[in-house]
Amino acid sequence: MNPSKIKLSQLRALVAIADCGNFSEAALKLDVTQSTISHAITILEEDLGITLVQRGRHGARLTPVGDRITAHAHDISRWT
């Protein structure tokens, strides 16, 4: 686990997924490609060594730890 590598863009992607419920809508909200969102979350999960988002046919749902991190990310994003 290496939380020092977390980027603000990754937290914004996580928050957007939480708000939108899927990667495509999150990408539209942040004006980036879907693959940018997917890559950001994959790298974040790898760096932290945990699964933050459950991906499925009908969208994306945060895991319990994803919910907790997203709550902190909301706080962080208010200050940036």
Sine and cosine of phi, psi and omega as CSV:
sin_phi,cos_phi,sin_psi,cos_psi,sin_omega,cos_omega
0.00,0.00,0.74,-0.67,0.00,-1.00
-0.67,-0.74,0.98,0.20,-0.04,-1.00
-0.92,0.39,-0.26,0.97,0.01,-1.00
-0.95,0.32,-0.21,0.98,0.00,-1.00
-1.00,-0.02,-0.03,1.00,-0.04,-1.00
-0.90,0.44,0.73,-0.68,0.02,-1.00
-0.95,-0.30,0.50,-0.86,0.04,-1.00
-0.85,0.52,-0.61,0.79,0.01,-1.00
-0.89,0.46,-0.55,0.84,0.04,-1.00
-0.93,0.36,-0.66,0.75,0.03,-1.00
-0.91,0.41,-0.63,0.78,0.05,-1.00
-0.89,0.46,-0.64,0.77,0.04,-1.00
-0.89,0.45,-0.68,0.73,0.01,-1.00
-0.89,0.46,-0.70,0.72,0.03,-1.00
-0.89,0.45,-0.67,0.74,0.00,-1.00
-0.90,0.44,-0.64,0.77,0.05,-1.00
-0.89,0.45,-0.69,0.73,0.02,-1.00
-0.87,0.49,-0.66,0.75,-0.02,-1.00
-0.95,0.32,-0.62,0.78,-0.14,-0.99
-0.99,-0.11,-0.46,0.89,0.01,-1.00
1.00,0.07,-0.03,1.00,0.10,-0.99
-0.35,-0.94,0.28,-0.96,-0.08,-1.00
-0.94,0.33,-0.62,0.79,-0.04,-1.00
-0.90,0.43,-0.73,0.68,0.02,-1.00
-0.92,0.39,-0.59,0.80,0.06,-1.00
-0.88,0.48,-0.65,0.76,0.02,-1.00
-0.90,0.45,-0.69,0.73,0.03,-1.00
-0.88,0.47,-0.69,0.73,-0.01,-1.00
-0.87,0.49,-0.61,0.79,-0.05,-1.00
-1.00,-0.09,0.00,1.00,0.01,-1.00
0.85,0.53,0.74,0.68,0.09,-1.00
-0.72,-0.70,0.08,-1.00,0.03,-1.00
-0.99,0.16,0.35,-0.94,0.05,-1.00
-0.88,0.47,-0.61,0.79,0.00,-1.00
-0.92,0.40,-0.50,0.87,0.07,-1.00
-0.90,0.43,-0.69,0.72,0.04,-1.00
-0.89,0.45,-0.75,0.66,-0.02,-1.00
-0.86,0.51,-0.71,0.71,0.01,-1.00
-0.90,0.44,-0.69,0.72,0.00,-1.00
-0.86,0.51,-0.69,0.72,-0.03,-1.00
-0.95,0.32,-0.65,0.76,0.02,-1.00
-0.87,0.50,-0.73,0.69,0.00,-1.00
-0.91,0.41,-0.66,0.75,0.04,-1.00
-0.87,0.50,-0.73,0.69,0.02,-1.00
-0.88,0.47,-0.66,0.75,0.02,-1.00
-0.90,0.43,-0.69,0.72,-0.01,-1.00
-0.90,0.44,-0.60,0.80,-0.01,-1.00
-1.00,0.07,-0.34,0.94,-0.01,-1.00
0.96,0.28,0.45,0.89,-0.02,-1.00
-0.63,-0.78,0.35,-0.94,0.10,-1.00
-1.00,-0.05,0.83,-0.56,-0.01,-1.00
-0.98,-0.18,-0.50,0.87,-0.11,-0.99
-0.76,-0.65,0.78,-0.63,0.15,-0.99
-1.00,-0.01,0.87,-0.49,-0.04,-1.00
-0.99,-0.11,0.64,-0.77,0.02,-1.00
-0.43,-0.90,0.05,-1.00,0.00,-1.00
-0.86,0.50,-0.52,0.86,-0.11,-0.99
-0.97,-0.25,0.46,0.89,0.06,-1.00
0.88,-0.48,-0.38,-0.93,-0.05,-1.00
-0.74,-0.67,0.68,-0.74,0.06,-1.00
-0.82,-0.57,0.62,-0.79,0.06,-1.00
-0.96,0.28,0.60,-0.80,0.15,-0.99
-0.97,0.24,0.19,-0.98,0.05,-1.00
-0.82,0.57,-0.67,0.74,0.03,-1.00
-0.94,0.34,-0.54,0.84,0.09,-1.00
-0.88,0.47,-0.63,0.78,0.07,-1.00
-0.88,0.48,-0.69,0.72,-0.03,-1.00
-0.92,0.40,-0.69,0.72,0.01,-1.00
-0.91,0.41,-0.61,0.79,0.01,-1.00
-0.90,0.44,-0.61,0.79,0.05,-1.00
-0.87,0.50,-0.67,0.74,0.05,-1.00
-0.93,0.36,-0.61,0.79,0.00,-1.00
-0.90,0.45,-0.61,0.80,0.07,-1.00
-0.86,0.51,-0.71,0.71,0.01,-1.00
-0.89,0.46,-0.70,0.71,-0.01,-1.00
-0.89,0.45,-0.68,0.73,-0.07,-1.00
-0.91,0.40,-0.41,0.91,0.06,-1.00
-0.94,0.35,-0.39,0.92,-0.05,-1.00
-1.00,-0.09,-0.06,1.00,-0.03,-1.00
-0.93,-0.37,0.00,0.00,0.00,0.00
